Amino acid sequence: MTKDKGLPLTSNHWGTYRAKVKNGKVEELVGWEHDKDPSPIAQGIVDVLDGPTRIDKPMVRKSWLERGPGANNNLRGVEPFIAVSWDKAEELVANEINRVKEKHGNSSIFGGSYGWASAGRFHHAQSQLHRFLNCVGGYTRSKFTYSFAAAEAMVPHILGSYRAYLDTCTSWESIKKNTEIFICFGGVPIKNGQISQGGTGHHYQKENLIESAKSGIEFINISPLKSDLINEVNGEWIAARPNTDTALMLGLAHTIYSEGLCDTDFLNKYTEGFDKFLPYLLGKNDGIEKSAEWASAICNISVSKIKEIATKISKKRSMISVSWSLTRQDHGEQPFWMAIMLASMIGQIGLPGGGFGFGYSATNFIGGQFKVLPGAAFPQAENEIENFIPVARISDLLLNPGKKFDFNGKSYVYPDTKIVYWAGGNPFHHHQDLNRLIKAWEKPDTIISNEWCWNTLAKRSDIVLPCTTPLERTDIMMTPRDPFVVSMDKIIEPYGQSKNDFEIFANIAKKMGIEEKFTEGKSQDDWQEWIYKQTFDRAAAANIEIPKYEKFREQKWFKINDPTEPTIMLKDFREDPKKNPLDTPSGKIEIFSKTVADFNYDDCPGHPVWFEPCEWLGKVNKKYPLHLISNQPKNKLHSQMDHGKYSKSFKINEREPLEINPLDANKRNLKNGDVVRMFNERGSCLAGIKITDDVMQGVVQMSTGAWYDPENPSQYGSMCKHGNPNVLTPDKGTSKLGQGPIAHSCLIEIEKYNDKVPKLTAFDPPTIIRSNAKTN
């Protein structure tokens, strides 16, 4: 590793690396010498930096260019693109934005960036797009994230904030020294811990997890997937039915209360509303006691096991971890609320190694012990438009202009969308029920995307502006969630005519007469220096010493010293709840929320409850008897670099792998390597079979991230040849409160695919016309 120290540095969401370059091409990304467990995901970009999937110059869909906005929208993803000059493309975008602004207003522009495109502090696609759209008068935005939208809406009503406690979960250092029982609903998935939004310098989830197990902590993995907790931990696997975590926690709570194990002093001092929750727990208002026996019938876990767990977590120092994935199910608000409720009954919140945590190893930074660097960001300016949608309601927005929707206590209206502008992210990866999205995608007049490769978003856009990758520009890896700050080198020259997002938007702004407003007269280098110097001043005010800008660029990286004391979530609140109240109406943990109760939602009352999901294994469904878990992939970030060699190496017959229990495979006469068709009423896709005991019976698992590849792109409902599970998942909000996605509430059936397996075309570029002199 020493011999590589002089190589240029780059960072991304899955780590920091040194780059080996020869003849202007990247040969390899080498794990940084300060990272003990570098992620192999980075290698996925090396072989796709050039070649057929890269977009080399601006492209416009043929009908749109020849006939104008709204022409043959049903041919998005089907017809050829025409290559044009940058000058022509910038003029087309500027004129179209001006047309829509003048005729329909800025609320008809939807800014669809999802923010995971780059780890760089300046070249952050979401910030660049939002600043540009704010400079032109504003836009309709999305609110919250697919990762945990239901929690983002719900938890602030309970604790006063969600993000504040996401970033300050009790650290592994405190856990290793104090925790006796670590119960993880949804596991501690190390594969997710490869990623950290904004970048990372050192992957520490695996080493901390293994060290925690060696310290004697007992791990209990409650998940339909054994692989949600690595084997080295030697934890107990309890395979509960998917979507039943809330019911299980209610059974645990009932046992704790009925056995006299409840910490009433903690409840009285630190919480509000237990007396209003208790009648529900005891069945006083609905005639159903939420006992261990009741929970057992729902979760398919024995009564004795439920009671055993309840006793353990009450009598020993316990950490209750809830995976982010628990929010991505029907009524996804309830598991987090109930976990906080359960931890309150035990009374260990605010103690070393005790309480609850939101998603250990959901990303690399959860459970870290670090000082928060008050980093500046590229300013996005003010949005003059108040319209927004919950992040997972894209199809509803496009299909239902003028329709009212409920969200977090208020009623809103979907605007009439004429332009969708996307930079960063891919809705054909994130969104549910892709066949419904395809229909919705035909509605806007114009879809514009800044993209570097021919993924589904680019293929289904009208105007595609080729952007650079992080390896083709300088930047700064700096995040409040990681102690390392890295100067990102420009490793190679931009591919073809690609430009970075700042250049793209600055040039369009120039066509619109607002260049000065967007750039403020600063170059991209000026902005990076401004961001750093703003951070330097903020750090000084917070008594954090960092090098000056010139020194930072010279030495390439630095690390902020770790705090001496371990992080303990809600420690100050526990020590003095009057001096350090929560930002809730009562200043306490709101087991019952009058605010939520007053919303009068039939699907989200004022305290945690069990709701039967719209699709689950507790109700016999002979047509679709398997529960699909479509979790995060281990070989890529979302769908990024699915076209690279690393992701492809995991495919089975070029299809995304589907894990299935041997009993379910035998019932369908399936063997390892078979190609199967997965289907339900929403759609169908192909997959390659992998038989394993690590998946509970009745459940199948296929990660998200395979690029959507319909067998017939011009036909609605066409089978995805590649294995994108979101052709199967339901597009419904978690509740009126959170309106989050419910991808994990999905029933399907599978069958062996006996026809000739169709040729994969997911990574083929569209037909491109390059000889049109008028547009070139």
C-alpha positions in Angstrom: 0.0 0.0 0.0 3.0 2.3 0.7 3.9 2.4 -3.0 0.5 3.8 -3.9 0.6 6.8 -1.5 1.7 9.1 -4.3 -1.2 8.3 -6.6 -4.0 10.9 -7.1 -6.9 10.8 -4.6 -10.6 10.6 -5.3 -13.7 10.0 -3.1 -17.2 8.8 -3.7 -20.1 7.6 -1.6 -18.5 4.2 -1.2 -15.1 5.4 0.0 -11.8 7.1 -0.8 -9.3 5.6 -3.3 -6.1 6.2 -5.1 -6.2 6.0 -8.8 -3.8 4.2 -11.1 -3.8 5.9 -14.5 -2.1 4.9 -17.7 -2.3 6.8 -21.1 -5.1 8.9 -19.8 -7.2 6.0 -18.6 -8.0 4.7 -15.1 -6.7 1.2 -14.7 -7.6 0.6 -11.1 -8.9 2.3 -8.0 -6.8 1.2 -5.0 -8.2 1.3 -1.5 -7.0 4.2 0.5 -4.2 3.4 3.1 -6.4 4.8 5.9 -9.4 2.5 5.2 -9.1 -0.9 6.8 -12.1 -2.3 4.9 -12.3 -0.5 1.5 -15.4 -1.3 -0.5 -14.9 -3.2 -3.8 -17.9 -1.3 -5.3 -15.6 1.4 -6.6 -14.1 -1.0 -9.2 -17.5 -1.0 -11.0 -16.7 2.4 -12.6 -13.3 1.6 -14.1 -14.5 -0.3 -17.2 -17.5 2.1 -18.0 -15.7 5.4 -17.9 -15.6 5.2 -21.7 -17.4 3.0 -24.3 -20.9 2.5 -25.5 -22.8 3.4 -22.3 -21.1 6.9 -22.0 -22.9 9.9 -23.5 -20.5 11.9 -25.5 -22.5 15.0 -26.6 -25.9 16.5 -26.1 -28.8 14.4 -27.4 -32.4 15.3 -28.2 -35.3 12.8 -28.8 -36.2 12.8 -32.5 -39.9 13.7 -32.3 -39.3 16.4 -29.6 -36.6 18.1 -31.8 -38.6 18.0 -35.0 -42.1 18.7 -33.6 -41.5 20.4 -30.3 -42.5 19.8 -26.6 -45.1 17.1 -26.0 -44.5 15.3 -29.4 -45.0 11.6 -29.3 -44.4 11.3 -25.6 -45.3 7.6 -25.8 -42.1 7.1 -27.8 -39.8 8.0 -24.9 -37.5 5.1 -24.5 -38.2 3.9 -28.0 -37.2 6.3 -30.7 -33.8 7.6 -31.7 -31.9 10.5 -30.4 -30.3 13.2 -32.5 -26.9 14.5 -31.5 -26.7 18.3 -31.3 -24.2 21.0 -30.4 -24.0 22.4 -26.8 -25.1 25.7 -28.1 -28.2 24.2 -29.6 -29.0 22.1 -26.6 -28.6 25.1 -24.2 -30.9 27.2 -26.4 -33.5 24.4 -26.4 -33.5 24.1 -22.6 -33.5 27.8 -22.0 -36.4 28.4 -24.4 -38.4 25.6 -23.0 -38.0 26.7 -19.4 -39.0 30.2 -20.4 -42.1 28.9 -22.3 -43.3 27.0 -19.4 -42.6 29.8 -16.9 -44.6 32.3 -19.0 -47.5 30.0 -19.9 -47.9 27.8 -16.9 -45.8 29.2 -14.0 -42.8 27.8 -12.2 -44.8 25.3 -10.2 -45.1 23.4 -13.5 -41.4 22.7 -13.3 -40.5 19.7 -11.2 -36.9 19.5 -10.0 -36.3 15.7 -9.6 -32.8 15.3 -8.3 -32.4 12.7 -5.6 -28.9 13.7 -4.6 -26.7 10.6 -4.7 -24.8 11.4 -7.9 -21.5 12.7 -6.3 -19.8 12.8 -3.0 -18.1 16.1 -3.8 -19.2 19.1 -1.7 -19.4 21.4 -4.8 -20.3 19.0 -7.6 -23.4 17.9 -5.9 -26.0 17.4 -8.6 -29.0 18.1 -6.4 -27.6 21.4 -5.1 -26.6 22.5 -8.6 -30.0 21.8 -10.1 -31.9 23.4 -7.2 -29.8 26.5 -7.3 -30.3 26.9 -11.0 -34.1 26.3 -10.8 -34.3 28.8 -7.9 -32.5 31.3 -10.1 -35.1 31.0 -12.8 -38.0 31.6 -10.3 -38.4 28.3 -8.4 -39.8 24.9 -8.9 -41.9 22.1 -7.4 -39.7 20.0 -5.2 -39.8 16.7 -3.4 -39.7 16.3 0.4 -37.9 13.5 2.4 -36.1 10.4 1.1 -37.1 6.9 -0.2 -34.7 5.5 2.5 -37.0 6.5 5.5 -39.7 9.0 4.5 -42.2 7.6 7.0 -39.7 8.1 9.9 -38.9 11.6 8.7 -42.5 12.6 9.1 -43.3 10.5 12.2 -40.3 10.7 14.5 -40.3 14.6 14.9 -43.7 14.2 16.5 -42.2 11.8 19.0 -38.7 13.2 19.7 -38.9 16.7 18.2 -36.5 15.8 15.3 -35.4 12.8 13.3 -32.2 13.8 11.6 -30.7 15.0 14.9 -30.9 11.5 16.3 -30.0 9.8 13.1 -26.6 11.5 13.1 -26.1 11.0 16.8 -27.0 7.4 17.5 -25.1 5.9 20.4 -21.6 5.1 19.2 -20.1 1.6 18.8 -17.6 2.6 21.5 -20.3 3.0 24.0 -22.0 -0.2 22.8 -18.9 -2.3 23.0 -18.3 -1.3 26.6 -21.8 -1.4 28.0 -24.4 -3.2 25.9 -25.4 -6.8 26.8 -28.2 -7.4 24.4 -28.3 -5.9 20.9 -31.7 -6.7 19.3 -31.8 -5.6 15.7 -35.1 -5.4 13.9 -34.1 -5.7 10.2 -30.5 -6.7 11.1 -27.3 -4.8 10.9 -26.6 -5.2 7.1 -22.9 -4.7 6.5 -23.4 -4.5 2.8 -25.3 -1.2 3.3 -22.4 0.0 5.6 -20.2 0.2 2.5 -22.0 3.5 1.6 -22.0 6.9 3.3 -23.7 9.9 1.9 -21.1 12.5 1.1 -18.2 10.1 1.2 -16.1 8.4 3.8 -12.4 7.8 4.7 -12.7 4.7 6.7 -15.2 1.9 6.8 -15.7 0.9 10.4 -19.1 -1.0 10.6 -17.7 -4.5 10.1 -14.8 -4.1 12.6 -17.1 -2.6 15.2 -19.7 -5.3 14.8 -17.1 -8.1 15.2 -15.4 -6.4 18.1 -18.9 -5.9 19.8 -19.5 -9.7 19.4 -16.1 -10.5 20.8 -16.9 -8.3 23.9 -19.7 -10.6 24.8 -22.7 -8.8 23.4 -25.6 -11.1 22.5 -27.0 -10.2 19.1 -30.5 -11.1 18.0 -31.4 -10.6 14.4 -35.1 -10.3 13.7 -35.4 -10.5 10.0 -36.7 -12.8 7.2 -33.0 -12.8 6.0 -30.2 -14.4 8.0 -27.7 -12.4 5.9 -28.9 -9.2 7.6 -26.4 -10.1 10.3 -22.9 -11.4 9.3 -22.0 -14.9 10.5 -18.9 -13.7 12.4 -21.2 -12.2 15.0 -22.7 -15.6 15.7 -26.1 -14.0 16.5 -29.4 -15.6 17.0 -31.6 -15.5 13.9 -35.3 -15.1 14.5 -37.2 -15.2 11.2 -40.3 -13.2 11.8 -42.8 -12.7 9.0 -42.0 -9.6 7.0 -43.9 -6.4 8.1 -44.8 -7.8 11.5 -42.1 -6.0 13.6 -44.7 -3.7 15.2 -46.8 -6.6 16.3 -43.8 -8.3 17.8 -42.8 -5.2 19.7 -46.3 -4.9 21.0 -46.1 -8.5 22.3 -42.8 -7.7 24.0 -44.3 -4.5 25.5 -47.3 -6.4 26.8 -45.1 -9.0 28.4 -42.9 -6.4 30.0 -45.9 -4.6 31.5 -47.8 -7.7 32.7 -44.6 -9.2 34.2 -43.9 -6.0 36.2 -40.7 -5.3 34.3 -41.7 -1.8 33.1 -39.7 1.2 34.3 -42.6 3.4 35.5 -40.2 6.0 36.9 -38.7 6.6 33.5 -42.1 6.7 31.8 -43.4 9.2 34.3 -40.4 11.5 34.2 -39.4 11.4 30.5 -42.4 10.5 28.4 -45.9 11.8 27.7 -49.0 9.8 27.1 -48.3 6.2 28.2 -51.7 6.2 30.0 -53.4 6.8 26.6 -51.4 4.0 25.0 -51.9 1.4 27.7 -55.6 0.8 27.1 -54.8 -0.2 23.5 -51.9 -2.5 24.7 -54.3 -4.2 27.2 -57.2 -4.4 24.7 -59.5 -2.1 26.7 -60.7 -0.2 23.7 -60.8 -2.9 21.0 -61.1 -6.1 23.0 -57.8 -7.5 21.8 -54.9 -7.8 24.2 -51.6 -7.3 22.4 -50.2 -10.2 24.3 -47.3 -12.6 23.4 -49.9 -15.1 22.2 -51.6 -12.5 20.0 -48.2 -11.4 18.6 -47.1 -15.0 18.0 -50.0 -15.7 15.7 -49.1 -12.6 13.6 -45.2 -12.9 13.6 -45.0 -16.7 13.5 -42.6 -16.7 16.5 -43.3 -18.8 19.5 -44.9 -17.4 22.6 -42.0 -18.7 24.8 -39.4 -16.9 22.5 -41.3 -13.6 22.7 -41.5 -13.8 26.5 -37.8 -14.8 26.7 -36.7 -11.8 24.6 -39.0 -9.5 26.7 -37.3 -10.6 29.9 -33.8 -10.4 28.5 -34.1 -6.8 27.2 -35.7 -5.7 30.5 -33.1 -7.1 32.8 -30.0 -6.4 30.8 -28.5 -3.3 29.2 -30.1 -3.4 25.8 -29.9 -1.6 22.5 -32.9 -1.7 20.2 -31.9 -1.1 16.6 -34.5 -0.6 13.9 -33.4 -0.8 10.3 -34.4 2.0 7.8 -36.0 -0.7 5.7 -38.8 -1.1 8.4 -40.2 2.3 7.3 -40.5 1.1 3.7 -43.6 -1.0 4.3 -47.3 -0.4 4.6 -47.8 1.7 7.8 -44.0 2.2 8.0 -44.4 5.0 10.6 -45.4 2.4 13.3 -42.2 0.3 13.8 -40.0 3.3 14.7 -42.7 4.7 17.0 -43.1 1.4 18.7 -39.4 0.8 19.0 -39.1 4.2 20.9 -42.1 3.1 23.0 -40.5 -0.2 23.8 -37.2 1.4 24.8 -39.1 3.8 27.0 -40.7 1.0 28.9 -37.3 -0.6 29.5 -36.1 2.8 30.7 -32.5 2.7 29.4 -32.7 5.6 26.9 -29.8 8.0 27.5 -27.7 5.4 29.3 -24.4 4.1 27.9 -25.0 1.3 25.4 -28.8 1.4 26.0 -31.9 2.8 24.4 -32.6 2.7 20.7 -30.9 3.4 17.4 -32.0 4.1 13.9 -30.3 1.7 11.5 -26.9 0.6 12.5 -24.9 0.0 9.3 -27.7 1.4 7.2 -24.8 3.6 6.1 -21.2 3.7 7.3 -21.6 6.7 9.5 -24.4 5.3 11.9 -22.8 4.7 15.2 -19.7 6.6 14.5 -17.9 8.7 17.1 -16.8 11.9 15.6 -16.9 15.7 15.9 -19.5 17.3 13.6 -17.6 19.5 11.1 -19.9 22.5 10.4 -19.3 22.3 6.6 -20.6 24.9 4.2 -22.3 23.8 1.0 -23.0 25.3 -2.4 -25.9 27.7 -1.7 -29.2 26.7 -3.3 -30.8 30.2 -3.0 -34.5 30.6 -2.1 -37.3 28.7 -3.8 -40.2 31.1 -4.5 -42.6 28.2 -5.1 -44.3 26.5 -2.2 -45.5 23.4 -4.0 -43.9 20.1 -3.1 -44.7 16.4 -3.2 -43.7 13.6 -0.8 -40.7 12.0 -2.4 -42.4 8.8 -3.4 -45.4 10.3 -5.0 -44.0 11.1 -8.5 -46.5 9.1 -10.4 -49.4 10.7 -8.5 -48.0 14.1 -9.3 -47.8 13.4 -13.0 -51.1 11.5 -13.3 -53.3 13.7 -11.1 -52.8 17.4 -11.6 -55.1 19.4 -9.4 -55.9 16.5 -7.1 -55.6 17.0 -3.3 -53.4 14.8 -1.1 -52.9 14.6 2.6 -49.5 14.8 4.2 -48.3 15.3 7.8 -51.5 17.0 9.0 -52.2 19.2 6.0 -53.9 19.0 2.6 -52.1 20.0 -0.6 -52.7 19.9 -4.3 -50.6 18.4 -7.1 -49.6 21.1 -9.6 -49.8 20.5 -13.4 -46.2 19.4 -14.3 -44.9 20.4 -17.8 -41.2 20.0 -17.3 -39.3 17.4 -15.3 -35.6 18.2 -14.9 -33.5 15.5 -13.3 -29.9 15.7 -12.3 -28.6 12.9 -10.0 -30.6 9.8 -9.1 -32.8 7.6 -11.3 -36.6 7.3 -10.8 -36.6 4.0 -12.7 -34.6 2.6 -9.9 -36.1 4.3 -6.8 -39.8 4.3 -7.6 -42.4 1.6 -7.2 -44.7 0.1 -9.8 -42.7 1.1 -12.8 -45.5 0.3 -15.2 -47.5 3.0 -13.6 -44.5 5.3 -13.7 -44.1 4.6 -17.4 -47.7 5.8 -18.0 -47.1 8.9 -15.8 -43.9 9.6 -17.6 -45.8 10.3 -20.8 -47.6 13.3 -19.2 -45.0 16.1 -19.0 -44.3 18.1 -22.2 -40.5 17.9 -21.6 -38.1 15.7 -19.6 -34.5 16.9 -19.3 -31.7 15.0 -17.6 -28.0 15.6 -16.9 -26.6 12.1 -17.2 -23.2 10.5 -17.9 -24.4 7.1 -19.1 -27.3 5.6 -21.1 -29.4 4.4 -18.1 -33.2 4.2 -18.2 -33.6 7.8 -17.2 -31.5 9.0 -20.1 -33.2 6.8 -22.6 -36.6 8.1 -21.5 -35.7 11.8 -21.5 -36.3 14.3 -24.3 -33.1 16.3 -23.8 -29.9 14.6 -22.4 -27.0 16.7 -21.4 -23.8 14.7 -20.8 -22.2 15.3 -17.5 -18.8 14.3 -16.0 -18.1 11.7 -13.3 -16.2 12.6 -10.1 -13.0 11.2 -11.6 -13.2 14.0 -14.3 -13.2 17.0 -12.0 -11.7 18.4 -8.8 -13.8 18.7 -5.6 -13.8 18.4 -1.8 -15.0 15.3 0.1 -16.4 16.9 3.3 -19.3 15.7 5.3 -20.4 16.2 8.9 -20.7 12.5 9.2 -17.1 11.6 8.6 -13.8 12.8 10.3 -11.8 12.8 7.0 -11.7 15.7 4.6 -10.2 14.8 1.2 -9.1 17.0 -1.8 -10.5 15.1 -4.8 -8.1 15.2 -7.7 -9.1 15.4 -11.4 -8.0 12.0 -12.4 -8.8 12.0 -16.1 -10.1 14.4 -18.7 -13.9 14.6 -19.3 -15.2 12.0 -21.7 -16.3 13.3 -25.2 -18.0 16.7 -24.8 -19.3 16.1 -21.3 -19.4 19.0 -18.9 -19.9 19.2 -15.1 -23.3 20.3 -13.8 -22.0 23.8 -12.9 -20.8 24.4 -16.4 -24.1 23.1 -17.8 -26.3 25.3 -15.7 -24.0 28.3 -16.0 -24.3 28.1 -19.8 -28.1 27.7 -19.8 -28.3 30.6 -17.3 -26.3 32.7 -19.7 -28.8 32.0 -22.5 -31.6 33.1 -20.1 -29.8 36.2 -19.0 -29.2 35.1 -15.4 -25.6 33.9 -15.5 -24.4 36.4 -12.9 -27.3 35.4 -10.6 -26.3 31.7 -10.9 -22.5 32.0 -10.7 -22.2 35.2 -8.7 -19.1 35.8 -10.9 -17.3 32.8 -9.4 -15.7 30.0 -11.3 -16.0 26.4 -10.0 -12.5 26.7 -8.4 -13.6 30.0 -6.8 -16.7 28.2 -5.4 -14.7 25.3 -3.9 -12.4 27.8 -2.2 -15.4 29.8 -0.9 -17.0 26.6 0.5 -13.8 25.6 2.3 -13.1 29.1 3.7 -16.7 29.3 5.0 -16.2 25.9 6.7 -12.8 27.1 8.1 -14.6 30.1 9.8 -17.4 27.9 11.1 -14.9 25.3 12.4 -12.9 28.0 14.2 -16.1 29.2 15.9 -16.7 25.6 17.0 -13.1 25.3 18.3 -12.3 22.7 15.6 -8.9 23.3 14.0 -8.5 22.6 10.3 -5.7 23.7 7.9 -6.1 26.7 5.7 -7.2 26.1 2.1 -3.9 26.3 0.4 -2.3 23.9 2.9 -5.3 21.5 2.6 -5.0 21.3 -1.2 -1.2 20.7 -0.8 -1.4 18.0 1.8 -4.5 16.4 0.1 -6.4 15.3 3.2 -6.7 15.7 7.0 -8.7 14.1 9.8 -10.5 15.8 12.6 -9.6 14.4 16.0 -12.1 12.1 17.5 -13.9 13.2 20.7 -12.7 11.6 23.9 -16.2 10.8 25.2 -18.4 8.3 23.4 -21.6 9.5 21.9 -24.7 8.5 23.9 -28.0 9.5 22.3 -30.3 11.6 24.5 -27.8 11.6 27.4 -28.3 15.3 28.1 -32.1 14.8 28.1 -31.9 12.0 30.6 -29.6 13.9 32.9 -31.8 16.9 33.0 -35.1 16.8 31.0 -36.1 20.3 32.2 -32.8 21.9 31.2 -32.6 19.9 27.9 -36.2 19.4 26.8 -37.0 17.7 23.5 -38.6 19.9 20.8 -42.0 18.4 21.3 -45.1 20.0 22.8 -44.5 18.3 26.1 -40.7 18.6 26.0 -40.7 14.8 26.5 -40.9 11.6 24.4 -44.4 11.6 23.0 -45.7 8.0 23.3 -49.1 9.6 22.6 -49.0 12.6 20.3 -52.1 14.9 20.5 -50.8 16.6 17.4 -51.0 13.4 15.4 -54.2 12.4 17.0 -55.8 15.7 16.0 -55.0 15.0 12.3 -57.8 12.4 12.6 -56.1 10.0 10.2 -57.7 6.5 10.0 -54.3 5.0 9.1 -52.1 6.8 11.7 -53.7 7.5 15.1 -52.1 9.2 18.1 -50.0 6.3 19.4 -48.3 3.3 17.9 -50.6 0.6 16.7 -50.5 -2.6 14.6 -52.1 -2.3 11.2 -52.4 -5.3 8.9 -50.4 -4.6 5.7 -52.0 -4.4 2.3 -49.9 -7.4 1.3 -48.3 -9.9 3.7 -48.0 -13.6 4.5 -50.5 -13.5 7.3 -53.3 -13.6 4.9 -53.5 -16.6 2.6 -53.0 -15.6 -1.1 -53.0 -18.6 -3.3 -52.3 -16.5 -6.4 -49.2 -14.7 -5.0 -47.9 -16.8 -2.0 -44.4 -15.4 -1.8 -43.3 -12.2 0.0 -40.7 -10.3 -2.0 -38.0 -8.4 -0.1 -36.3 -5.9 -2.5 -33.5 -4.6 -0.3 -30.3 -2.6 -1.1 -27.7 -4.3 -3.2 -24.3 -5.4 -2.0 -22.4 -4.8 -5.3 -23.5 -1.2 -6.1 -25.0 2.0 -4.7 -28.7 1.9 -5.7 -28.4 1.3 -9.5 -25.0 3.0 -10.0 -22.5 1.0 -12.0 -24.9 -1.9 -12.6 -23.3 -1.9 -16.0 -19.8 -2.3 -14.6 -17.9 -5.6 -14.4 -18.2 -5.8 -10.6 -22.0 -5.7 -10.5 -22.2 -8.0 -13.6 -20.1 -10.6 -11.9 -22.9 -11.3 -9.5 -25.5 -11.8 -12.2 -27.0 -15.3 -13.0 -27.4 -15.8 -16.7 -27.1 -12.0 -17.0 -30.2 -11.6 -14.7 -30.4 -10.2 -11.2 -30.1 -13.0 -8.6 -33.2 -14.1 -6.7 -32.6 -15.9 -3.4 -35.2 -18.5 -2.4 -35.6 -21.1 0.4 -35.0 -24.7 -0.6 -38.6 -25.7 0.3 -40.1 -23.0 -1.9 -37.6 -23.9 -4.7 -38.5 -27.7 -4.5 -42.2 -26.9 -4.6 -41.6 -25.2 -8.0 -39.0 -27.7 -9.3 -36.3 -25.0 -9.4 -32.6 -25.5 -9.2 -29.6 -23.1 -8.9 -29.0 -21.1 -12.0 -32.6 -21.4 -13.4 -34.1 -18.3 -14.9 -37.5 -17.6 -13.5 -40.3 -15.2 -14.2 -41.5 -13.2 -11.2 -45.0 -11.8 -11.5 -48.0 -10.2 -9.9 -50.9 -8.0 -11.1 -48.5 -5.0 -11.5 -45.9 -6.6 -13.7 -43.3 -9.2 -14.3 -39.5 -9.6 -14.6 -36.9 -12.3 -15.0 -34.3 -13.4 -12.4 -31.6 -16.0 -11.8 -32.2 -18.5 -9.0 -30.0 -18.9 -6.0 -31.2 -21.4 -3.4 -30.2 -20.7 0.2 -31.3 -21.5 3.7 -30.5 -17.9 4.6 -34.0 -16.8 3.5 -37.1 -17.9 5.5 -39.7 -20.1 3.8 -42.3 -18.0 2.0 -39.9 -15.2 1.3 -37.8 -14.4 -1.7 -35.1 -11.7 -1.9 -33.9 -9.8 -4.9 -32.0 -6.5 -4.4 -32.9 -3.4 -6.3 -30.5 -1.8 -8.8 -30.9 -3.8 -12.0 -31.4 -1.4 -14.9 -35.0 -1.5 -16.1 -35.0 -3.4 -19.4 -38.5 -4.0 -20.8 -38.8 -6.8 -23.4 -40.8 -4.4 -25.6 -40.2 -0.8 -24.7 -43.2 0.5 -26.7 -45.6 -1.9 -25.0 -47.1 -0.9 -21.6 -46.7 -3.7 -19.0 -43.9 -5.4 -20.8 -41.8 -7.8 -18.9 -38.4 -6.6 -17.5 -35.8 -8.9 -19.0 -33.1 -7.9 -16.5 -34.7 -8.1 -13.0 -35.8 -4.8 -11.7 -38.1 -5.7 -8.7 -39.9 -2.3 -8.8 -42.0 -3.6 -11.7 -43.7 -5.6 -8.9 -43.8 -3.3 -5.9 -46.9 -1.3 -5.0 -47.0 2.4 -5.4 -49.0 3.4 -2.3 -48.1 5.8 0.6 -47.3 4.4 4.0 -50.1 6.5 5.5 -51.6 10.0 5.1 -49.0 11.2 7.6 -45.7 10.1 5.9 -46.7 9.1 2.4 -43.5 7.1 2.2 -42.8 4.1 -0.2 -44.0 0.6 0.7 -41.7 -1.5 -1.5 -41.4 -4.2 1.2 -45.1 -4.9 1.3 -45.2 -7.0 -1.9 -46.6 -10.5 -2.7 -45.6 -12.3 -5.9 -45.4 -15.7 -7.5 -42.5 -17.2 -9.5 -42.3 -19.9 -12.2 -39.5 -21.4 -14.3 -39.0 -19.5 -17.5 -39.1 -22.1 -20.2 -39.0 -19.9 -23.3 -35.7 -18.8 -24.8 -34.1 -16.2 -22.5 -34.3 -12.9 -24.3 -31.2 -10.9 -25.1 -30.3 -8.3 -22.4 -30.4 -4.8 -23.8 -30.3 -2.8 -20.5 -26.8 -1.6 -21.3 -27.2 -0.9 -25.0 -27.4 2.8 -26.0 -30.3 4.0 -28.0 -30.1 4.6 -31.8 -28.3 7.9 -32.3 -28.4 10.0 -35.4 -25.3 12.0 -35.9 -25.5 13.3 -39.5 -28.2 16.0 -39.1 -26.3 19.1 -40.2 -29.1 21.5 -39.2 -29.0 20.5 -35.5 -25.3 19.9 -35.3 
